[in-house]
Amino acid sequence: MKLASRPPTRRGLVLATLAVILLGTALTAWLQPWDNSHAVPKVAANDYSGRPTACLAADDSVASAQVVQHTWTVLQQAGKDNPVNVQQLVVTAKGPEEAAPYLSGLVAQHCTLIVTAGSAFDGAVPAAVKVSPHVRFAVVDPPAGVDLKGATALTGDQLVDQLGKNVHDLAAKH
C-alpha cells in the first residue's frame, strides 16, 4: 500500500501557522507567573498632615442657616488658631434618618470632632455616638428631648469659647 504525499497547499500552511501562533500565545499566557505588584493601589481617605480634623455637619434649612454660618465662622477661626484642619458639610437632610449616612461619612473620613447644627443632624448624633465612640461630637443648640449621652451640647452663647476650647483640646491631645 503506497501513500501518496501531496505538497501542502498555501491555505493549509497559513492555517497551520495561525494554529501554532495561537497555541503558543495561549501557552505563554497560561505559564506566565502572575505578578500583582503593578496592581492599582486601593484608594483610601487619608490626611497626610497628621493634624486632627474638626468637621461641621449641618442641614441647609433656612431655620438653621444663621446658626450654621456662625458655627462655621467660629470653627474656621479655631482652626487658624490651632493646628487643626476644618471642613464643612452642608446638605439637604429632612430628618435624622437622612442625616445619619453623612455623619458616617465624616467618621470614615477620620474627623476627630464632628460639630452638628440643624435639627436633622442633631437628631442623628445619638446613634452616631453609639457606633463611633472614638469620635467627639458637639451639638449646637440641640432640640429639647434629644438624648446627647456621649456628645457635648453647646448653646449659642457658649459657642465661641467652648467650641474654641474643644478644637484647642484636639490639637493638644494629638
Salt bridges, closest charged atoms under 4 A:
ASP35 OD2 - HIS38 NE2 3.93
ASP169 OD2 - LYS165 NZ 3.03
